[in-house]
Amino acid sequence: MIYPTKKDFWIVLVVFMGGLVILIQAVSLIVVKGFSHSETWIICGAATLYFGILLLIAYPVFYEITVSTLEIRSGLLLHYRIPLASIVRVSPTRNPLSSPAWSLDRLRIDYTKDGRKRAIMISPVDKKNFLRQLVKVAPALESKGNEAMKK
């Protein structure tokens, strides 16, 4: 099942306002100076780079629980596959560290990879249903209130 990311309005606003400022600057340079000045090309390049990076790593964001993995997709480039058997704990968090999530209302997924402990934070819109489905599909996990952990 696919779960879209929850979006905090203020996070989306901050990210797009940054791009909007660059875009407004680019349009104003085109109107005032035209395409013949190097400043116009630099700011247009910056706007293209900003929105390009946003598309490559930050949009769209969704999470999918398959039979054997938790798949996390962030943009066109980032794709994480976490085997369900490697998940140790899933717990709520509001940690603001960078993660494939558009909200601070998150779930922290603790898992092991190559013998090392790892963690990633996600923000599914329906956290309760997501957690319920994850426990249902991953028999090694058991639900304990608003979190899940290995038996």
Order of alpha helices (4+ residues) and beta strands (2+ residues): beta-alpha-alpha-beta-beta-beta-beta-beta-beta-alpha-beta-beta
